[in-house]
Amino acid sequence: MKLGTKQFWMMTAGLALAAAGVGAQTPVMRANVPFEFEAGGQHMAAGIYEIRSASDRLAGAPILKMTNSATGKVAVVMALTPVGVKGGQATELQFACANGQCVVARIYEGGSNAWAFAPERRSKGSEPVYQASVPLERATAR
């Protein structure tokens, strides 16, 4: 069977949407982020976010969908590298912040997995780079 370009892209989009549907059945985490931040190239407002798998892992790395509960705005972030986990590590979302801007940096899934999402943020002035952490809690999937 020969597929034209349009049919190929429509089929690819359909498979991507099907994969996103699978993610809806995965555990949902919730984070109350009290500051503005960047995720997946998007500017996100402070608020409560639902975080779930956007699809199956790509080459072993998770792809996460972050949805602002109040506005419905979505950011999709893909992990870059696994991170070592210390015993007793809290389940949390970490941000790297500098010069008044924060970006999603890591997610820790309790004592099991941890993933880095962004390269380390470097300060462009005298302001030091700091880390902000927000606890994650299990939420009921809608």
matplotlib code that plots the C-alpha trace (Angstrom):
import matplotlib.pyplot as plt

x = [0.0, 1.4, 0.7, 0.7, 2.4, -1.0, -2.2, 1.2, 1.0, -2.7, -1.9, 1.1, -1.1, -3.7, -1.1, 0.2, -3.3, -3.8, -0.6, -1.7, -4.9, -2.9, -1.2, -4.6, -4.8, -1.4, -1.1, -1.7, 0.5, -0.5, 1.8, 0.9, 3.5, 3.5, 5.6, 5.7, 8.0, 9.0, 8.2, 8.6, 9.3, 6.0, 5.6, 3.4, 1.5, 1.6, -1.1, -2.1, -0.8, -1.7, 1.2, 0.8, 2.6, 1.9, 2.8, 4.8, 8.4, 10.6, 13.9, 13.3, 12.8, 9.4, 7.4, 5.2, 2.2, 1.7, -1.8, -2.8, -6.0, -7.4, -6.6, -6.2, -2.9, -0.6, 3.1, 4.8, 8.3, 10.6, 13.3, 16.9, 18.7, 18.2, 19.4, 20.8, 18.3, 19.3, 17.6, 14.6, 14.3, 11.0, 8.5, 8.9, 9.2, 12.4, 13.1, 16.3, 16.0, 18.1, 17.5, 13.9, 13.1, 12.5, 12.5, 11.4, 14.6, 13.9, 11.2, 11.8, 9.4, 10.0, 13.0, 12.8, 13.3, 14.5, 14.8, 16.4, 14.4, 16.5, 20.2, 21.5, 20.6, 23.5, 23.3, 23.9, 24.9, 25.7, 22.5, 23.2, 21.4, 19.1, 16.8, 13.1, 11.3, 7.5, 6.1, 4.1, 1.1, -1.0, -4.2, -7.4, -7.5, -10.4]
y = [0.0, 3.4, 6.3, 9.9, 12.6, 13.9, 10.3, 9.6, 12.7, 12.1, 8.6, 9.8, 12.4, 9.7, 7.5, 10.4, 11.1, 7.5, 7.5, 10.6, 8.7, 5.9, 8.6, 9.6, 6.2, 6.7, 8.1, 11.8, 13.9, 17.4, 20.3, 23.7, 26.0, 29.4, 31.2, 31.7, 29.3, 28.0, 24.5, 23.1, 26.5, 27.9, 30.6, 29.1, 31.1, 30.2, 27.7, 24.1, 21.7, 18.2, 16.3, 13.0, 11.0, 12.5, 9.2, 6.1, 6.7, 7.7, 5.8, 5.2, 8.9, 10.1, 12.8, 14.7, 16.9, 19.7, 21.2, 24.3, 23.3, 26.9, 27.9, 24.6, 25.8, 22.8, 22.4, 19.2, 18.4, 15.5, 14.3, 14.7, 12.4, 10.2, 11.6, 9.6, 9.2, 9.5, 7.2, 9.0, 11.5, 13.3, 13.1, 16.6, 18.9, 21.0, 24.3, 26.0, 29.7, 32.8, 36.4, 36.2, 33.3, 29.6, 26.6, 23.0, 21.2, 17.8, 15.5, 13.0, 10.0, 9.2, 6.9, 5.2, 7.5, 11.0, 12.8, 16.1, 18.2, 21.2, 22.0, 23.6, 27.3, 29.7, 33.1, 36.0, 38.4, 38.6, 36.9, 33.3, 30.3, 28.7, 25.7, 25.7, 22.5, 21.9, 18.7, 16.3, 14.4, 11.8, 13.1, 11.5, 11.2, 13.0]
z = [0.0, -1.0, 1.3, 0.2, 2.3, 3.6, 4.6, 6.3, 8.5, 9.3, 10.4, 12.4, 14.2, 14.9, 16.5, 18.6, 19.8, 20.7, 22.6, 24.5, 25.4, 26.9, 29.1, 30.5, 32.2, 34.0, 37.5, 37.8, 40.1, 41.3, 42.2, 43.6, 42.0, 43.7, 41.0, 37.2, 35.3, 31.9, 30.7, 27.2, 25.8, 27.3, 29.9, 32.7, 35.4, 39.1, 40.0, 40.5, 37.9, 37.0, 35.7, 33.8, 31.2, 27.7, 26.0, 26.4, 27.1, 24.2, 24.2, 27.9, 28.8, 30.0, 28.2, 30.7, 30.1, 32.6, 32.7, 34.7, 36.5, 36.3, 32.8, 31.0, 29.5, 28.7, 28.4, 27.3, 28.5, 27.6, 30.0, 28.8, 31.2, 34.2, 37.5, 40.4, 43.3, 46.9, 49.5, 51.0, 48.2, 48.3, 45.4, 44.0, 41.0, 41.0, 39.2, 38.4, 38.9, 38.1, 37.2, 38.3, 35.9, 36.8, 34.5, 35.2, 35.9, 37.4, 38.7, 41.5, 41.7, 45.3, 45.8, 42.4, 39.4, 38.7, 35.4, 34.3, 31.9, 31.2, 31.1, 34.3, 34.2, 34.4, 35.9, 33.5, 36.2, 39.8, 40.9, 41.9, 40.5, 43.0, 43.2, 44.1, 45.0, 44.9, 46.5, 44.2, 45.4, 43.8, 42.3, 41.1, 37.3, 35.7]

ax = plt.figure().add_subplot(projection="3d")
ax.plot(x, y, z, "-o")
ax.set_aspect("equal")
plt.show()
